[in-house]
Amino acid sequence: MKKTFRVIKDDINSRLDRWIRRNVCKIPQSLIEKNIRKGNIKVNKKRKKSSYKMQEYDQVTLHNFNFSPTQNTSGNIIYNPTKRELSSSKNFYIENNENFVVINKPAGIAVQSGTKSRRNIIDILRETKEFINASPYSVHRIDKETTGILLVAKNRKYAQLFTSLFRMRKIHKTYLGIAIGELESNKGTFEDILFYYEGKKKIETKAITHFQVIDSNSNCSLLKLTPETGRKHQLRKQLLIHGHPIFGDLKYRISDVRKKKDNNLMLHAYKIKFSIAGTKYNFIAEPPVDFINTLKEKYLKIF
């Protein structure tokens, strides 16, 4: 039996032995030491001491290790993609080089595994030929139902670089969205205070998004959206606040708009651009067929 786990941010600098007891199973220290000596416990395919300090994105592999998982393992166990998923993954790639890939993510699949969804892009990429001698590192996320551009690093150096560039707002993303209704202005900026909770504590964050109307009618508008900040569900929340939720959004919607499960979320990550050591990168992900078909149905211009 073999299982592989991914170390998440909350477990950075935890000792290997303590990480096992917290995330895998509660077993005596002597058994952990014995399995490390026998090579049944490895980190990134190498033997490590029980005192090894875990790092984000580390992969812990357990061989011939009988255990009853704790409740914490579901979000950390690596997903094993099907042959069909691996075959279709070749259509994802927009760019593939030695340091990173850019893919066009389809709808209905999360970037990373979680408690509600184990199937995810990162674990599928891990098993593709493009990552034979590399590991996929998630450097940003887009929602499960959002389609479009996703940047994935192939090594820790570029993962840290991209994380820094995102933090400094040096990576610029542009989205296309089909919003319900007609906006009053053809272009402008949404500035809003969004809320989320850490336990019972309410946290306020400022969200800034620039928008431009590409085409519109009394029913719907095709928008170009450029977020300046990167809050969770930012675009979806802001458009709802301003009375024009994204078409097909089942979570952030106006209550009197009929809820139709057969409508996909009409939000697409269209462009991404950044610069590394003087080299400029600019990538475009073509919208999916569903997006184009919805434009036709709503009598909006196909750009």
Phi, psi and omega in degrees: 000137180223132175224143179239135181240153177251137178275129181260171187302323182296342184257008179301135179072007171287145175292148181303313182296320180290324177298319179297314182293328181279323189252341184246294178196156180268100180233159181299153179302323182299323180288325176296313180299319180297315181290330174294316180298322182281354180083014180279344177238120179225150176242122184054040177069015179233152177285137178229153176289159181296339181272359181305134180271121185292145177240152179301140181080356173303146177246121180257120181251131179246121179250135175049045187240103182276124181204161172254111185302147173278176181290349185273355191276340191302323182276351185253342180291132182288133181283136177261109183290155177280166177299323179296318179296320179293322180294317182285343183295337180296342178275354182287325200284130171257321179218140178215112177226187188289342185248336180198164172235155171238126182237162174256097186288131175283167178286155172085013179223131182285159176287314178232159180290154178210184183293332182265343184207114179275329180294126185205158183297315185301316181288332175290314179300324182304330184262004181272161181295336179292343181240028181301316181249029182210171177235140179282132178241121178284126181245349173198172182227154165232155186301155181306317183271353177278139178259167169115200192298130174224129180262128182229124179281154179256354179208165184296324181301312181285333175296316179292322179298310181296321178300319178293318180296320177296318181297323180274003181059041178261358175249124186248127181243145176234132180247155168248135180219141174259111184258152179281132177089181183245124182287152181289325181246150179282338175203159181169197182224132172267126173234115186222158171261119178256155183237146168210169185242138168248096190069238179263356182275127180271125182249134177256136176224145179271135180238132180233126178223130175266140182228154174217132178277121177275317177201154181200162169213188185293343183263316187215163177224138172266120186243146166259123186240126180237100181285134176270328175252169184233063180275156179297128179058028187305306184297317182295317180293316183294319180294326175294316179304321183268012171083014182224070182297158178293134178300132180086001179280116183271352182254308181259087187218162175280133190300331183270003174274127184301136181272111181246115184288344184273358178267123176285158177292122184269061177229125187227126175283104193268317184225154170214139178217145181197172181227135178231120177051042177087351178266126180267137178239136180214116185236147178234136175247118180294139180296152179288168181302320180301322181293313180297319180295323179293323175301316180296316181296329183265006178058043176255149181297136174270108186298000000 
